[in-house]
C-alpha cells in the first residue's frame, strides 16, 4: 500500500494556506485528488485521516492538523452518479437488494458511462465498486436485461460477493419472475431446450434441440419452470422460475414455446403502445437467499406502474 503523509500547512510555492478549509477542497488544492468528487470518494473509502483518525468529507482542516492519505487514489471503473434515484428494497452490512427500473442498464459498458444502476449504487455505497471481480460491474451478483425490472442483488464486500456467486451456481438463490406473454398458457411448463448464441445475430440467443449439434453450437443447459397465473385478454400472466441462468433464458424459452413476452421485439413479442421502446413485460418479483446476518431472506419488488398499466 502506498502511503503519503503531509501537513495541512504545506501548500504550493507562492500560495498562502488558509487557516481552515473543507477537507475535500484541501485535497484538491494540494493535488492529492483531481476533483472534489474524487476527494469525497477518497474520504468515503477511508483512505484519508486527520491526526490519525477517520474523517468526514466536509470536515474543516486547521493549519496545525496532520492529514494523511494512506494509498494512491485511482478513479473507480464505476463513476458515482448521485442524481440517479435508488430504490433500496433490503440492506444489511454485507449486501443490498435494489429495485431496478425498466430500461436502466445494470452497469456501465464503457468508461465515462454514468446512467446505470451501479453508478447510482456506488454514489451511496462506494464500497460496492471494489466488491466483485469485474471493475465495471462492482459487487453486482447477477444481472437483468435493460428491458427487465425488479430485484437486483449487490454485494458490499468481496467475501459476500464470492459467497453469493457460489450460491447462484448451486441454485441456492431462488428468483421468481412475472411475465405477460402472448397466447393461452393453461398448464405448468418445464422448458429445457439448451440455449446458444444466434449464428447470425450477435444480439440474440437461440434455443436448440438437445443433442442435435456439437461444440458451442450445442448451447448451454437451461431449465425454466412456468406456472400460469391468469388470463389477460389474449395474453397470459405467468410466474417464471429459472433453474439455470443462461443469457436471455426466460425470453428465449418462452418465445420458443410459442409464448413470447409482450413488448419483446427481439424475440417477436407483440407490441404494446403503453410500453416504451426496449421495455418488455418481465419483472423479477422476488428473490430468496441465505444471509449470514439474518438467515433466510425473501425480498419482493413491487410491480412498476408501466407494467401495471398494461394489466388494467
The 8 nearest C-alpha neighbors of each residue, nearest first, counted from 0:
[[1, 70, 2, 69, 71, 3, 46, 68],
 [0, 2, 70, 71, 69, 3, 68, 72],
 [1, 3, 69, 70, 68, 0, 4, 71],
 [2, 4, 68, 69, 67, 1, 5, 70],
 [5, 3, 67, 68, 66, 2, 6, 69],
 [4, 6, 66, 67, 65, 7, 3, 9],
 [7, 5, 65, 8, 9, 66, 64, 4],
 [6, 8, 9, 62, 64, 65, 66, 5],
 [7, 9, 62, 6, 16, 10, 63, 64],
 [10, 8, 7, 6, 5, 11, 16, 29],
 [9, 11, 16, 29, 14, 8, 12, 15],
 [12, 10, 14, 13, 29, 9, 15, 28],
 [13, 11, 14, 10, 15, 9, 16, 29],
 [12, 14, 11, 15, 10, 16, 9, 17],
 [15, 13, 12, 11, 10, 16, 17, 9],
 [14, 16, 17, 13, 10, 11, 12, 8],
 [15, 17, 10, 8, 14, 18, 9, 62],
 [18, 16, 19, 15, 20, 62, 61, 8],
 [17, 19, 62, 61, 16, 20, 60, 8],
 [20, 18, 61, 60, 17, 59, 62, 21],
 [21, 19, 59, 60, 22, 25, 17, 24],
 [20, 22, 59, 57, 24, 58, 23, 25],
 [21, 23, 25, 24, 58, 59, 60, 57],
 [24, 22, 38, 26, 25, 35, 21, 56],
 [25, 23, 27, 21, 22, 26, 28, 35],
 [24, 26, 22, 28, 23, 27, 21, 29],
 [27, 25, 31, 23, 29, 24, 28, 32],
 [26, 28, 32, 30, 24, 25, 29, 34],
 [29, 27, 25, 30, 26, 24, 31, 10],
 [28, 30, 26, 27, 31, 10, 25, 11],
 [31, 29, 27, 32, 28, 26, 33, 25],
 [30, 32, 26, 29, 27, 33, 72, 28],
 [31, 33, 27, 38, 30, 34, 26, 37],
 [34, 32, 27, 37, 30, 31, 35, 38],
 [35, 33, 37, 36, 32, 27, 38, 23],
 [34, 36, 38, 37, 23, 39, 24, 27],
 [35, 37, 39, 34, 38, 40, 23, 33],
 [38, 36, 40, 34, 35, 39, 32, 41],
 [39, 37, 35, 41, 23, 32, 36, 40],
 [38, 40, 42, 36, 41, 56, 37, 23],
 [39, 41, 43, 37, 38, 42, 44, 36],
 [42, 40, 38, 44, 39, 43, 46, 37],
 [41, 43, 39, 45, 44, 40, 47, 56],
 [44, 42, 40, 45, 41, 39, 125, 56],
 [45, 43, 41, 42, 46, 40, 126, 125],
 [46, 44, 42, 43, 47, 53, 41, 48],
 [45, 47, 69, 68, 44, 41, 42, 70],
 [48, 46, 68, 42, 45, 67, 69, 41],
 [49, 47, 53, 52, 67, 51, 66, 54],
 [50, 48, 66, 51, 52, 65, 54, 67],
 [49, 51, 65, 52, 64, 66, 48, 67],
 [50, 52, 49, 48, 53, 67, 66, 65],
 [53, 51, 48, 49, 50, 54, 47, 66],
 [54, 52, 48, 45, 49, 47, 51, 55],
 [53, 55, 48, 52, 49, 56, 58, 42],
 [56, 54, 58, 57, 42, 53, 43, 22],
 [55, 57, 39, 58, 23, 42, 22, 54],
 [58, 56, 21, 55, 22, 59, 23, 39],
 [57, 59, 55, 22, 21, 56, 60, 54],
 [58, 60, 21, 20, 22, 19, 57, 61],
 [61, 59, 19, 20, 22, 21, 64, 58],
 [60, 62, 19, 64, 63, 18, 59, 7],
 [61, 63, 8, 7, 18, 64, 19, 60],
 [64, 62, 61, 7, 65, 8, 6, 60],
 [65, 63, 61, 7, 62, 50, 60, 66],
 [64, 66, 6, 50, 49, 7, 5, 67],
 [65, 67, 49, 48, 6, 5, 7, 50],
 [68, 66, 4, 48, 47, 5, 69, 3],
 [69, 67, 47, 3, 46, 70, 4, 2],
 [70, 68, 2, 46, 3, 67, 47, 1],
 [71, 69, 1, 2, 0, 68, 46, 72],
 [70, 72, 1, 73, 69, 2, 68, 3],
 [71, 73, 70, 74, 41, 32, 31, 37],
 [74, 72, 75, 71, 37, 76, 70, 41],
 [73, 75, 72, 76, 37, 78, 77, 40],
 [76, 74, 77, 78, 73, 128, 134, 129],
 [75, 77, 135, 134, 78, 74, 110, 128],
 [76, 78, 75, 135, 118, 128, 79, 107],
 [79, 77, 118, 75, 113, 76, 80, 111],
 [78, 80, 122, 118, 121, 119, 81, 77],
 [79, 81, 119, 118, 82, 122, 83, 113],
 [80, 82, 122, 83, 119, 79, 123, 84],
 [83, 81, 80, 84, 119, 122, 79, 85],
 [84, 82, 119, 81, 80, 85, 114, 118],
 [85, 83, 82, 86, 119, 81, 116, 80],
 [84, 86, 87, 119, 83, 120, 97, 98],
 [85, 87, 98, 97, 88, 84, 99, 96],
 [88, 86, 97, 89, 96, 85, 98, 90],
 [87, 89, 96, 97, 98, 86, 298, 90],
 [90, 88, 96, 95, 87, 298, 91, 97],
 [91, 89, 95, 94, 96, 92, 88, 87],
 [90, 92, 93, 94, 95, 89, 292, 293],
 [93, 91, 94, 90, 155, 292, 95, 156],
 [94, 92, 155, 91, 154, 159, 156, 95],
 [93, 95, 154, 155, 91, 153, 90, 92],
 [96, 94, 90, 153, 89, 152, 97, 154],
 [95, 97, 152, 89, 151, 88, 150, 87],
 [96, 98, 87, 151, 88, 150, 86, 99],
 [97, 99, 150, 149, 86, 300, 87, 151],
 [98, 100, 149, 148, 97, 150, 151, 101],
 [101, 99, 148, 103, 102, 98, 149, 147],
 [100, 102, 148, 146, 147, 103, 278, 145],
 [103, 101, 145, 146, 278, 104, 100, 277],
 [102, 104, 145, 101, 115, 100, 105, 116],
 [105, 103, 145, 115, 106, 102, 116, 144],
 [104, 106, 116, 115, 117, 142, 103, 143],
 [105, 107, 117, 115, 136, 104, 116, 135],
 [108, 106, 112, 109, 135, 115, 113, 77],
 [107, 109, 106, 135, 112, 110, 136, 111],
 [108, 110, 107, 112, 111, 135, 76, 106],
 [111, 109, 112, 76, 108, 107, 77, 135],
 [110, 112, 113, 109, 78, 107, 77, 76],
 [111, 113, 107, 110, 109, 114, 108, 78],
 [114, 112, 118, 115, 111, 80, 78, 107],
 [113, 115, 112, 118, 116, 80, 83, 103],
 [116, 114, 104, 106, 118, 117, 105, 103],
 [115, 117, 105, 119, 118, 106, 120, 104],
 [116, 118, 120, 106, 119, 115, 121, 105],
 [119, 117, 79, 80, 115, 121, 116, 120],
 [118, 120, 80, 122, 117, 116, 83, 121],
 [119, 121, 117, 122, 123, 118, 124, 116],
 [122, 120, 125, 124, 79, 118, 123, 119],
 [123, 121, 79, 81, 119, 120, 80, 124],
 [122, 124, 121, 120, 125, 119, 81, 79],
 [123, 125, 121, 126, 120, 122, 127, 155],
 [126, 124, 121, 127, 128, 122, 123, 44],
 [125, 127, 128, 124, 155, 129, 130, 44],
 [126, 128, 155, 130, 138, 125, 129, 137],
 [129, 127, 137, 126, 130, 125, 121, 77],
 [130, 128, 127, 137, 131, 126, 138, 134],
 [129, 131, 157, 156, 138, 127, 137, 155],
 [132, 130, 138, 137, 133, 157, 129, 160],
 [131, 133, 134, 137, 130, 129, 138, 136],
 [132, 134, 136, 135, 131, 137, 138, 129],
 [135, 133, 76, 137, 136, 132, 129, 77],
 [134, 136, 76, 77, 133, 137, 107, 106],
 [137, 135, 133, 134, 106, 139, 138, 131],
 [136, 138, 128, 131, 129, 130, 134, 139],
 [137, 139, 131, 130, 154, 127, 153, 140],
 [138, 140, 153, 137, 136, 141, 154, 152],
 [141, 139, 153, 152, 138, 164, 160, 154],
 [142, 140, 139, 152, 151, 143, 153, 164],
 [143, 141, 105, 144, 139, 140, 151, 152],
 [142, 144, 147, 145, 105, 141, 148, 151],
 [143, 145, 147, 146, 142, 104, 247, 105],
 [144, 146, 102, 104, 147, 103, 101, 143],
 [145, 147, 278, 102, 101, 144, 279, 277],
 [148, 146, 101, 144, 281, 145, 282, 143],
 [149, 147, 101, 282, 100, 99, 283, 281],
 [150, 148, 283, 99, 98, 282, 300, 284],
 [149, 151, 98, 283, 300, 97, 96, 99],
 [150, 152, 97, 96, 98, 99, 149, 153],
 [153, 151, 96, 140, 95, 139, 97, 141],
 [154, 152, 139, 95, 138, 140, 94, 96],
 [153, 155, 94, 138, 160, 156, 159, 93],
 [154, 156, 127, 94, 93, 130, 126, 138],
 [157, 155, 130, 159, 158, 154, 160, 93],
 [156, 158, 130, 160, 159, 131, 161, 155],
 [159, 157, 161, 160, 156, 162, 130, 154],
 [158, 160, 162, 161, 157, 156, 154, 163],
 [159, 161, 157, 154, 163, 158, 162, 131],
 [160, 162, 164, 158, 159, 163, 157, 165],
 [163, 161, 159, 165, 160, 164, 158, 166],
 [164, 162, 166, 160, 165, 161, 159, 167],
 [163, 165, 167, 161, 166, 162, 160, 140],
 [166, 164, 168, 162, 163, 167, 169, 161],
 [165, 167, 163, 171, 169, 164, 168, 172],
 [166, 168, 170, 164, 169, 165, 172, 171],
 [167, 169, 165, 170, 166, 164, 171, 243],
 [168, 170, 166, 171, 167, 165, 172, 164],
 [171, 169, 167, 168, 172, 166, 242, 173],
 [172, 170, 166, 169, 167, 173, 288, 168],
 [173, 171, 288, 167, 170, 287, 166, 174],
 [174, 172, 287, 286, 171, 288, 175, 170],
 [173, 175, 286, 285, 240, 176, 172, 287],
 [174, 176, 240, 285, 284, 239, 283, 286],
 [177, 175, 283, 239, 284, 282, 238, 240],
 [176, 178, 238, 282, 237, 281, 239, 284],
 [179, 177, 281, 237, 280, 236, 180, 238],
 [178, 180, 236, 280, 235, 260, 261, 237],
 [181, 179, 260, 258, 235, 261, 234, 259],
 [180, 182, 234, 258, 259, 260, 235, 261],
 [183, 181, 234, 233, 258, 235, 180, 184],
 [182, 184, 235, 185, 234, 181, 233, 230],
 [183, 185, 227, 186, 235, 182, 237, 187],
 [184, 186, 227, 183, 187, 226, 235, 229],
 [187, 185, 184, 188, 227, 226, 225, 183],
 [186, 188, 226, 225, 227, 189, 185, 224],
 [189, 187, 225, 224, 190, 186, 226, 223],
 [188, 190, 224, 223, 225, 191, 187, 222],
 [189, 191, 223, 222, 188, 192, 252, 224],
 [190, 192, 222, 221, 193, 189, 223, 220],
 [191, 193, 206, 207, 208, 190, 209, 221],
 [194, 192, 220, 219, 218, 221, 207, 206],
 [195, 193, 206, 218, 219, 205, 207, 192],
 [196, 194, 218, 205, 204, 216, 219, 197],
 [197, 195, 204, 205, 198, 203, 194, 201],
 [196, 198, 204, 205, 200, 203, 199, 195],
 [197, 199, 200, 196, 201, 216, 205, 195],
 [200, 198, 197, 201, 203, 196, 202, 204],
 [199, 201, 202, 197, 203, 198, 196, 204],
 [200, 202, 203, 197, 199, 196, 198, 204],
 [203, 201, 200, 204, 197, 265, 196, 199],
 [204, 202, 197, 201, 200, 196, 205, 265],
 [205, 203, 196, 197, 195, 194, 247, 251],
 [204, 206, 197, 195, 194, 196, 251, 207],
 [207, 205, 194, 192, 193, 195, 251, 255],
 [206, 208, 193, 192, 194, 209, 205, 217],
 [207, 209, 211, 192, 210, 193, 206, 212],
 [210, 208, 211, 193, 207, 192, 217, 212],
 [209, 211, 212, 208, 217, 213, 207, 193],
 [212, 210, 208, 209, 217, 213, 207, 216],
 [213, 211, 217, 210, 216, 214, 209, 208],
 [212, 214, 217, 216, 215, 211, 210, 218],
 [215, 213, 216, 217, 212, 218, 219, 195],
 [214, 216, 217, 218, 213, 195, 219, 196],
 [215, 217, 218, 214, 213, 212, 195, 196],
 [218, 216, 212, 213, 215, 214, 195, 207],
 [219, 217, 195, 194, 193, 216, 215, 220],
 [220, 218, 193, 194, 221, 195, 217, 245],
 [219, 221, 193, 218, 194, 222, 192, 191],
 [222, 220, 193, 243, 191, 219, 192, 245],
 [223, 221, 191, 242, 190, 243, 241, 224],
 [222, 224, 241, 190, 242, 189, 240, 225],
 [223, 225, 189, 240, 239, 188, 241, 190],
 [224, 226, 239, 188, 187, 238, 189, 237],
 [225, 227, 187, 238, 237, 228, 239, 188],
 [228, 226, 237, 184, 229, 185, 238, 236],
 [227, 229, 237, 236, 226, 238, 230, 235],
 [230, 228, 236, 235, 227, 231, 237, 184],
 [229, 231, 235, 234, 232, 236, 228, 183],
 [230, 232, 234, 235, 233, 229, 236, 310],
 [233, 231, 234, 230, 235, 182, 310, 183],
 [232, 234, 182, 231, 181, 235, 183, 230],
 [233, 235, 181, 231, 182, 232, 180, 230],
 [236, 234, 230, 180, 231, 179, 183, 229],
 [235, 237, 179, 229, 228, 178, 230, 227],
 [236, 238, 227, 228, 178, 226, 177, 235],
 [239, 237, 177, 226, 176, 225, 227, 178],
 [238, 240, 225, 176, 224, 175, 177, 237],
 [239, 241, 175, 224, 223, 174, 176, 242],
 [242, 240, 223, 243, 224, 222, 239, 244],
 [241, 243, 222, 223, 240, 170, 244, 221],
 [244, 242, 221, 241, 222, 245, 170, 223],
 [243, 245, 246, 248, 241, 242, 221, 167],
 [246, 244, 248, 247, 243, 221, 194, 219],
 [245, 247, 248, 244, 204, 194, 249, 195],
 [248, 246, 250, 249, 251, 245, 204, 144],
 [249, 247, 245, 251, 246, 250, 252, 244],
 [250, 248, 252, 251, 247, 253, 223, 241],
 [249, 251, 247, 253, 248, 252, 254, 260],
 [252, 250, 254, 248, 249, 253, 255, 247],
 [253, 251, 255, 249, 254, 250, 248, 256],
 [254, 252, 258, 256, 259, 255, 250, 251],
 [253, 255, 259, 258, 257, 251, 256, 252],
 [254, 256, 252, 257, 253, 251, 206, 258],
 [257, 255, 253, 254, 258, 252, 190, 259],
 [256, 258, 254, 255, 259, 253, 181, 182],
 [257, 259, 181, 254, 253, 180, 256, 182],
 [260, 258, 254, 268, 253, 180, 181, 257],
 [261, 259, 180, 268, 263, 179, 262, 280],
 [260, 262, 268, 269, 180, 280, 263, 279],
 [261, 263, 279, 270, 268, 269, 264, 271],
 [264, 262, 268, 279, 260, 265, 261, 266],
 [263, 265, 267, 268, 266, 262, 269, 270],
 [266, 264, 263, 267, 203, 268, 202, 262],
 [265, 267, 264, 268, 263, 254, 259, 251],
 [268, 266, 264, 265, 263, 259, 269, 254],
 [267, 269, 263, 259, 261, 264, 260, 262],
 [270, 268, 261, 262, 267, 271, 181, 263],
 [269, 271, 262, 261, 268, 272, 264, 263],
 [272, 270, 273, 274, 262, 269, 261, 309],
 [271, 273, 274, 270, 275, 262, 276, 309],
 [274, 272, 271, 275, 309, 305, 308, 306],
 [275, 273, 272, 271, 278, 276, 305, 262],
 [276, 274, 278, 277, 273, 272, 279, 271],
 [277, 275, 278, 274, 262, 279, 102, 272],
 [276, 278, 146, 275, 279, 102, 263, 262],
 [279, 277, 146, 275, 276, 274, 102, 262],
 [278, 280, 262, 263, 146, 261, 281, 277],
 [279, 281, 261, 179, 178, 260, 306, 262],
 [282, 280, 178, 147, 279, 177, 148, 176],
 [281, 283, 148, 149, 177, 176, 284, 147],
 [284, 282, 176, 149, 150, 285, 175, 148],
 [283, 285, 300, 176, 299, 282, 175, 149],
 [284, 286, 299, 175, 298, 174, 283, 300],
 [285, 287, 174, 298, 173, 297, 175, 299],
 [288, 286, 297, 173, 296, 172, 298, 174],
 [289, 287, 172, 296, 295, 290, 173, 171],
 [288, 290, 295, 294, 296, 291, 287, 293],
 [291, 289, 294, 292, 293, 295, 288, 296],
 [292, 290, 293, 294, 289, 93, 295, 159],
 [293, 291, 290, 294, 91, 93, 92, 289],
 [292, 294, 290, 291, 295, 296, 289, 91],
 [295, 293, 290, 289, 291, 296, 292, 288],
 [294, 296, 289, 288, 290, 293, 297, 287],
 [297, 295, 288, 287, 289, 294, 290, 298],
 [296, 298, 287, 286, 288, 299, 295, 285],
 [297, 299, 286, 285, 287, 296, 300, 89],
 [300, 298, 285, 284, 301, 286, 297, 150],
 [299, 301, 284, 149, 150, 98, 285, 302],
 [302, 300, 303, 299, 284, 149, 98, 285],
 [301, 303, 307, 300, 304, 306, 282, 284],
 [304, 302, 305, 306, 301, 307, 100, 148],
 [305, 303, 307, 306, 308, 302, 309, 301],
 [306, 304, 308, 307, 303, 274, 309, 273],
 [307, 305, 309, 308, 304, 303, 280, 302],
 [306, 308, 304, 310, 309, 305, 303, 302],
 [307, 309, 305, 311, 306, 310, 304, 273],
 [310, 308, 306, 307, 311, 273, 305, 271],
 [311, 309, 307, 308, 306, 231, 179, 236],
 [310, 308, 309, 307, 231, 306, 305, 232]]
